[in-house]
Amino acid sequence: MTNQNKPKIERVLIATVGYTEDPLQYSIVEHEPQGLLLLASQDSLDTAASIRRSFNDLHSQVLIIEDAESLIESFKTTRKAYSIAKRWEAKAVIADLSGGTKPMTAGAALALSGLGVTFSYIGGGKRDQHGRVVTGSEELRLLEDPTERFHELELRAFRNAWNYGRMDAAADNLKYILHRESLLSPSEKKFYEHLLFVVLGLSSWDRFHHSKALEEIEGGLPIALAIAEAWHHGSKVRVLSELESQLDQLRTIVAKTGYPTLPLLADLLANADRRAEAGHYDDAVARLYRALELAAEADLYHRTGIALNKPASWPSSLKPFLQERSEKLLGLQSVLD
């Protein structure tokens, strides 16, 4: 088949199939898909076959869930159906969860959550003695994906980026959450706005822009921490409180900007450690090389108050000697000498 003759399957309906056809027929008519993927158990194969006959103009396929009481089997088969829909190049995927066993519908929902799928369910005000919707009283109900509402995917990605020190990636995830502000409560919006300040500050800190980092973190941390405490989110409170306890070190570095302090040396070593853990070994080695130089400079400054890069700190008796030496430094060995 050439691409010109290939049928357009822009909208695909994935549906769990039970014993009754009416809800599923109603769903197909309402959604008007071009493709149909039916998730059937051994007991509902007849229903699936009948649906295919009734809608034989649709591009359709039946997938069998071998064990209709298995959440895992339902999940696995639904993921296979989603792959088929993507292979059909569907632009929109709808999942109808009206039919099938409870494990079938639960497995399908789990498999399709967070994938941009629209969920639907055929309900109704009138039901028979078996709890089934009475024909003619069907109502189509669209169901919101909770992973979208609660930003599950973005927050998971944010946590991974935070834990691995990838603050630029963490900031991107927060920006995406804030971009969808219609899904946020006022306190959520305020929390993520101020957490973004914290993350941007950590990114600046990682680049040794200490003054900017302190300004950004202090601009966001107090409110972010206060909201986390109000929410009783223990993990957020612990992480943000730990960061708050480390700000004194950053304030010390900022107060001595341009001077080779021991806190600056500790900061450089921690940075090298993070770069190594992230697999950026060249960066880590460069930082350790500088740390060797800084160790000598910081030790001298800590014991004597002499900063080699600050001529004003040199004792008058040593100024001629240090001036001469500073003009002839050739590298690490000379600095250590």
N, C-alpha and C positions, 0 to 999 in steps of 0.2 A: 504493500500500500504506500503510495507517495504521500508526502506531506500535504499536497493539495487536496487529496481525497480523505485525509484523516479527519474523523468527526471531532468537533469541538466538544470537550467535556470540561466545561468551565466550573460547573457546580456538581459536586458529588455528595450523595447522601449515604452515610454509613449507618446501618440500623441493626439493632438487636431484634431477633425474631422470636416471638412466642407462639402460642397456639391460635391466636385470632388474627385475621387479616385486616379488619376494619380500621384499627388505629394506624397501622402502617400505610394502608391505602390513603387514608386521610392525610398523613404526613407527606407522602409522595406528591399528592395533588397540590398541597399547600406550598411545598418547597420548590417544586418544578425542577428537579435535578436532571442533568443529562447523563449522569452515571449513578449506578446503584450498587452498593456492596452490602450484602446481607450476611449477618453473623448468626448462624443457625446452629442449634444443637441437633443431635440425632433425632430427637422427638419433634423438632419443629421444621424438619426438612420439607415436609409436604406443604407447610404454609409458605416457605420460601419459594418452592417451585411454583405454587399457585400465583404468588406475587409476580414472579418473573413472566409468567404467561399473561397476566393482566397488563403488564407494562413492557411488552416485548419490544417496544420502540426504544427503550433505554438500553444503554451499554451497561450490562449488569454481570455480577458474579456472586456466587455463594461461597462463603468460607465456613467450614465446619469447626465448631468448638467441641472437641472430642469429649470433654468432661464439663458439662454445663454447671457443675457445682464447684468448679475450680476457678479461683480468682486468677491464678497464674496462667491457666490455659486461655481464659478470656482476655487477659491483658496481652498475651503473646499474639493471639489471632487478630485482635483489634489493631495492634501495631502493624501487622502484616497488611491489613486492609488499608491503613493509612499510607503505607509505602506504595500500594497499588494506586491509590488516589493521586499521589504525587507523580507516579510514573505516567498516569493519564494526563498529567500537567493541569490538574484542577487548580483553579484560582481560589475557590471557596470550598471548604469541607464542612458539612453539617452532620452532626451525630444525633440520631433519634434513639432515645433510651426507653422507649415505651414498652417494648416487648422483652421476652426472655426471662430467665431466672434472675434472682437478685445478684448472685455472683457474676453473671454475664454483664448486667448493667453496671455493676460496680467496677468490674475489670475494664470495661470499655471506657468509663469515665476517667479512671486512673491513667489508662494508656493514652488518652487524647488531651488530658489537661495540660495547659501551657503550650499547646501547639497552634494556637490561633483558630481553634475549631469552635463553631457555633453549636451549642447543645440545644436540643429541643425535646419536648415531652408532650404526648397527647393525653390531656386530662379531660375532665368533664364533670358536670354537676350531678349527672345521673349514672348510677352503677347498678349492675345486676347482683344477684345473691352471691356471686363469686368475686365481687369487687371489681369487675371489668366495666369499662366505660360503655354505656348503652349506645348502640349505633344511632347516629343522628344528633347526639349531644356532645360530640367531640369538640375540644378546644385546644388549639395549638399554643403551647407555652414555651417561650425561649428562656433558657436557663443560663445565667451568668457563670463563666468559668471562675471559680474562687481563686485560682492561682493568678488570674489577671487582677482581680480585686485587691488581693493582698500582696501582689508583687513578689510572689514566691521565687520565680526564676531569677529576677533581678537581685533580690536580697541574697539568694544563695551565691550568685556570682560576686556580689559585693563582699560577702564574708570571705570567700576564697581569695579574692584580690587583697583584702585587708590582711588576712593571715599570712600571705606570702609577700607582703610589703609592696604590692603593685598599686600604689595610691592613685596613679593616673587612671587606671582601669576602674578602681573603686569609685572615683569621682564620676566617671562616665555612667556608671550604673545609677548613682544617685541623681544625676541630671536627667536620666531617662525616667526615673520614678517621678521626679518633680515636673517633668514635661506633661505627665498625665495627671495633673493636679485635680481634675474632676473626680478622681477616684480616692482622693485623700481627704481626711477630716482636717479641720483647722490645726489641731495639735500635731497631726502627722506631718502636715506641710511645714509647720514651724520646726519640727524636730529634724526633718531631712534637710531643710535649708541650712540649719546651723551645723548639722553633722557634715554637710558639704564644706563649710568653712574649715572644720577640723581636718578633714581629709586633704583639702588644698594646702593647709598649713603643714601637714605631715609630708606632703610632696615637696613643699619648699624646704622643709627641714632636711629631707633626704638629699636635696641639691646644695646644702650648706648655705641657703639663704636664711640665716637664722633670725634676723630682725623681722623679715616678712613672715616667716613661719610663726613667730611668737604673736605677731599682730593678728594673723588669721585664726590661730588656735584660740587665743583669748577672746576673739570676737564670736566664736561659735560654741566653745566648750561649756561655759556655765549654763546656757539655756538648754543645750542638748542634754546635759547631765540632769538638769532639773526636771525635764520632761520624762526622761528615762526613769527617774526615781518616782515621779508621779504615776507612771504606768506600772511600777513594780516589776520592771524588766531587769531581773538580776544580772544576766550576762552583760547587758549593755551598761548597767551601772558599774559593774566590776571593771570592764575594759576602760570606760571613760574616766573612772576614778583613778585607775592606775596611770593613765596618761596625765591626769591632773597632778599626780604626785611627782611626775618627771619634769614638770615645767620649771621647777627651780633650777635644774641643770641648764635648761635652755636660757633662762633669764641670766644666769651667770655668764654663759657664753656671749650673750648679746651685750651685757654690761661691759665685757672685756673684748669687744669686737676688734679684731686686728692684732690681738695679743695671743701668744702661744700658751694657753692655759691647760691645765690637766683635764678639766671637763671637756675642752675641745678635743684633746687627744682621745679621751674615752668615747666621745661622739664619733670620731673618725674610725676608731676600731670597731664600734658597733655597726657603722655603715659598711665597712669592709666585710664584716660577718654576714650582713644581710645580702650583699652583692654575691658572696660566695654561695649562700644558700639558694639564691635564685639562679645559680649556674653562670653568672657573669664573672668568670675567674680573672679575666684581664683587668676589669674594673677593680676587683678585690685586690689584686697584686699592686696596682697603681696606688690604691689607698694605703696599703701596708707599707709601700716604699715611702710615701709621704709621712706615714706614722712614725717610721724610724727617725726621720729628720725631726719631726715635731716632738718626739720623745726627748731628744737632746735639748731642743729649744725650750720645751715646757719645764724640764728639770732645772735648767739654768734660770729661767724666769721665776720659778717657784722658790728657788733657794736664794737668789740674789736680786730679783727684780729687774734683771737685764733682759730686754727683748732685742734679739739680734736685728730685727727689722725696724726697730724704733730707736734711732740714734739719740733721741732725747733721754732715753733710759740708760745710756752708757755712762759709767763713771768718767769724770774728766781725765783721770790718770790713764784710763784704757782707751780713750777715744782715738788717739792716733793709731794704736795697734789694731783696734777693731775696724777702724775705717779702712786701713790697708788690707786687712784680711777679707772684709766684706766685698771689696772690689775684685778679689781674686778667687772667689769661691767657684769651684769647678763641678761640684756635685755632692753626692751624699757623703763621700769619705771626707771631703774638706769640711762640710758642715759639722760632722761628728768630731773631727779634730778640733 
